[in-house]
Amino acid sequence: MSVSTKYRDQLSELKEHQKLTKQARDEHAKKAASAIKQLQRSAQQAAQDLPPAVAAVSQTLDELEQHFTEQAQAAEQALRQAPSAPDVFSVDLNRIDWQRHDFRQELLATAITSGREQLYQFNDGEQREVPRLSQLLSVNRSYVIGSHDDSQAQAAAALGAMHERVCRLTAMMPHSAKFTFIDKQGLGANFIYQSSLPRTRHVSADLQKTLEEIMADIERINRSFTMQVQSLLQFDESIRRDEGFEFIMVANFPEGLERRNIEALARIAENGPRCGKYVFLQLAPGASYPSGVSLKNFKNAVRIGSDVLDATAPGRGYVPVTPPVMQAIFDGAKAVEKQASDLSFDQGTQFSNDLSQWWQDDPTRKVSTPVGGSGAKKNDLQIWFGEGQDSVCAHGMLGATTGAGKSNLYHTFILGLACRYSPQDLQFYLVDGKQGVEFDAYRQLPHARVVSLYTSPQLARSVLQELVDTMERRNTLFTEHGVASFAEYRKAGEPGGKMARLIAVVDEYQTFFEDDRDGEGSELMLKLVSQSRSAGIHLFVGSQRFNVAGMQKQQAIFGNMHLRVGMKMTAADITALNEFQSGGKTLLRACKEVGQAVINDSLGDDSSNLSGRIFRMQDETRKTLLAQLQQKWQQTYPETTLEAPVILNGSEQPKLLENPQLLHALKSHNQRPDAAAWQAFAQLPEHLGGLGATEWYPVERPRAFWLGKKPTIYGQQALIMRCRTAENVLFIGDNAEARVGMLALMTAQLAVAHAAAQVQVFHFDGAIEGSPWHGVVHAAAQGVGLPLHELSDEQLASTLTELVTELERRRGLSAAERAEQPLIYVVLNDIQRCEALQMQEGRFGDQQPSAAGQQLQLLLQKGAELGLHLLVAADTLRGLLGVLEKSALNHFRHKVALQMTDDDSFKLLNGRQAAKLQAAGPKPIYALYVEEMQNRQEQFKPYAFHDLADLQATCASLRDALTRWER
Ligand SMILES: Nc1ncnc2c1ncn2[C@@H]1O[C@H](COP(=O)(O)OP(=O)(O)OP(=O)(O)O)[C@@H](O)[C@H]1O
């Protein structure tokens, strides 16, 4: 029972008691008087025979008198002890200490103090005054204060009563009372306090526009009613608060109003109360109406009459609120935070604490989860993908301005589904935009296949490409098994292996179309959205607005995005959008608070709009759910280790030990793979952890080295070396971290490619001693236990001569014998600093290679076919050309270029591509892999050297992994 009702009941009980006591006393007194008369008559007749009887009667009378007096005193006593009204009901708001009032409490104004009444006059003359309560929110009424016949003074009192009502409503409902002040004649002077109030509606200069907005709100609220819920008061509390009760206060009615304004106000007065909108008119004295309208238009109006307005009469009227008190009330209401009105996640997933109920839903036809509640129900806002009874929902999009609650919606959606479907039935690709790390937490989600953070445009497009590839692989599988779709494949018992529905959630999806002159992103998206539903693949993309810059073929793409979710957006964006019809747009305009959303699963058609509030996903809840999901996985599939998702991070350099291809090669072989095993690994597609290399002929003794990460989901930057002409590698560019990092890790990977006995490694380190780059290659080789012949500058020349001799020897061998020879690698770090190789002045003043330089060029030219390869690093082209002739560049089949000058890039690659690598900033470091013979150029993120400890740790792990092969 509300405080107001309880209080009212108490008062009426007391009044009733008082009335009964008085009645009983009067009645008894009357009876006694007539009894006395009769007795007297009888007594006279009976002369003096009966004096004892008279005495007895008079004693009884005394007793009765005493009894009634006691009763009356008890009643008075009780009245004096009757409770005084709660703050917001008290007649005089000025008497309340508003500093101490608890504004967090909401008291719905179903009853409100509308004046005062005298209840009782005590014997000692004291008068007890109590508030007069009248109904407000629960009745279909509008209110008229004052009269057109009033004097100016009375009109002022009426306005004062209106202000008092504003104060009282604010104090009663600080969170859900909203005001619209209309003061055409006074130009706002009658409501100077309106900016101090927490919630007011802006009144446009064109009043009609504002009134139409209110009517549109009424229409919208009416639409959210159901058979069970037919007034705002019956709404779920959290949603009702969002909506709020609106009081439209009109001063000096109808001065300054046009006929259409009055008609609109009358419609609001009549239809508003059910939807929480109430009209109060303060009547201007002696006003005249535009023709055709009058106060009679307000059919449900009740008058707040002259007795209430007579503020001064004791025992009657309202008490005007003084300006400081008004300010105190408004300040108090403004200061309290909007009370938590969230719908929590477990209102939609009631079983969220009972793990045994998780993963029970069947994804065959569709996947769906509640994400929030409309007014009438707590969990009827759903997001689903797949095929319904007579509709489909293939893909979805979300438009929301920053801070509207977009991330929260993603979390609610992802975890809602993750609780309902097992990771074997549903999996996610989670892609954050360029600046985003929202999905970072989902590294631990058993359902996550790919988590991509700080995603670059190129990487984002490659996610689309991967989804298209997956779709095509699925379609091929369906054909093999004679089924047409994901649903049929599942119904057939998944004959070709388990298959989950895939949902790609992409935040800031405009990334697909950035730097995309060829329109590849749009093509891929169109292909995916128009074909992937039957393969059980769905896309859910979000951005600040639905249509984003750079997108082509928008109409065709959006024609497949059945699901549209709109949250708070700018008015201009709402007006411009075509993804919702007019009803949907009206609902969107009402999404003014975080978490409010409109969901439509029929391409925006107005018949399918649902609006409400999204469940709030607290960080704590999210963490708990993720931990529980892991636990559930372990319980359900104790034998299967959880396959870690592919993590892509656009802002970091990749790590060798996170390379799934290398890990796959290491883990899937118990001993060093032979030529056939390497070939099988090489031919395995990248998405299955293989190299995806088509050309791999054992006769060429091919081997793979990884240099970094390609900007695709599964792609790793691999370099395949073979015993073929010019199979040498040049690392060139200014960035020493990347240059030496790749060179060192490539050296370390020699231990993966070859058993120690089958390889010889020579190393010259030109990096300045004492610099961080000196000794890095050495440390890497040592770390993996690879023997290294360290060469000083002086030793280099003689070693090169020996190697030339070795080549001569090998040339004399049969092909079969050659294949048995160990492979030789000569690793030259910072070659530009090698004294022995510096160009010398020729006879005609021209630059000629030194004797050692000539040997080197010979090895570059002839070595690779015979199993001798050079891995060379130089900081600039100019430095390199100080030790080698330009023509020698042709002997590097593999070039890895880092950021360099325009000039160097042109000379090396005939284009500016290597000069633009770091155009967007120094981090992350990019490199360009150039494969001359196949004319391939690929940009990638190279492994980089951070510090020695990090490198040693990497090499130690690699060595550990390799010991399994050597046993
Ligand atoms: N449905 C909701 N109910 C209550 N509070 C919410 C709801 N959704 C979000 N919030 C709160 O609003 C704030 C912003 O939410 P969120 O981060 O989801 O917004 P966003 O639109 O993703 O913002 P941005 O674009 O800046 O990342 C958070 O503090 C969040 O807790």
The ligand as an SDF file (V2000), in Angstrom:
LIG
                    3D

 31 33  0  0  0  0  0  0  0  0999 V2000
   21.0680   -0.8270  -21.2890 N   0  0  0  0  0  0  0  0  0  0  0  0
   21.7230   -0.0600  -20.4130 C   0  0  0  0  0  0  0  0  0  0  0  0
   21.1690    0.2170  -19.2140 N   0  0  0  0  0  0  0  0  0  0  0  0
   21.8430    0.9770  -18.3340 C   0  0  0  0  0  0  0  0  0  0  0  0
   23.0400    1.5140  -18.5350 N   0  0  0  0  0  0  0  0  0  0  0  0
   23.6430    1.2870  -19.6980 C   0  0  0  0  0  0  0  0  0  0  0  0
   23.0090    0.4870  -20.7030 C   0  0  0  0  0  0  0  0  0  0  0  0
   23.8270    0.4290  -21.7610 N   0  0  0  0  0  0  0  0  0  0  0  0
   24.9260    1.1380  -21.4310 C   0  0  0  0  0  0  0  0  0  0  0  0
   24.8190    1.6510  -20.2080 N   0  0  0  0  0  0  0  0  0  0  0  0
   25.8410    2.4820  -19.5260 C   0  0  0  0  0  0  0  0  0  0  0  0
   26.1290    3.6120  -20.3220 O   0  0  0  0  0  0  0  0  0  0  0  0
   27.5260    3.8030  -20.4760 C   0  0  0  0  0  0  0  0  0  0  0  0
   27.9490    3.7820  -21.9480 C   0  0  0  0  0  0  0  0  0  0  0  0
   27.6330    2.5410  -22.4820 O   0  0  0  0  0  0  0  0  0  0  0  0
   28.4240    1.8590  -23.6740 P   0  0  0  0  0  0  0  0  0  0  0  0
   29.8780    1.8250  -23.3900 O   0  0  0  0  0  0  0  0  0  0  0  0
   27.7510    0.6000  -23.9940 O   0  0  0  0  0  0  0  0  0  0  0  0
   28.1520    2.9360  -24.7940 O   0  0  0  0  0  0  0  0  0  0  0  0
   28.7140    3.0170  -26.2530 P   0  0  0  0  0  0  0  0  0  0  0  0
   27.6160    3.4760  -27.0920 O   0  0  0  0  0  0  0  0  0  0  0  0
   29.4000    1.7550  -26.6370 O   0  0  0  0  0  0  0  0  0  0  0  0
   29.7570    4.1390  -26.0590 O   0  0  0  0  0  0  0  0  0  0  0  0
   31.0230    4.4000  -26.9580 P   0  0  0  0  0  0  0  0  0  0  0  0
   30.5310    4.4970  -28.3510 O   0  0  0  0  0  0  0  0  0  0  0  0
   31.5440    5.6800  -26.3920 O   0  0  0  0  0  0  0  0  0  0  0  0
   31.9250    3.2210  -26.7180 O   0  0  0  0  0  0  0  0  0  0  0  0
   28.1800    2.7130  -19.6530 C   0  0  0  0  0  0  0  0  0  0  0  0
   28.5440    3.2520  -18.4300 O   0  0  0  0  0  0  0  0  0  0  0  0
   27.1300    1.6770  -19.4630 C   0  0  0  0  0  0  0  0  0  0  0  0
   27.2630    1.0170  -18.2470 O   0  0  0  0  0  0  0  0  0  0  0  0
  1  2  1  0
  2  3  1  0
  2  7  2  0
  3  4  2  0
  4  5  1  0
  5  6  2  0
  6  7  1  0
  6 10  1  0
  7  8  1  0
  8  9  2  0
  9 10  1  0
 10 11  1  0
 11 12  1  0
 11 30  1  0
 12 13  1  0
 13 14  1  0
 13 28  1  0
 14 15  1  0
 15 16  1  0
 16 17  2  0
 16 18  1  0
 16 19  1  0
 19 20  1  0
 20 21  2  0
 20 22  1  0
 20 23  1  0
 23 24  1  0
 24 25  2  0
 24 26  1  0
 24 27  1  0
 28 29  1  0
 28 30  1  0
 30 31  1  0
M  END
$$$$
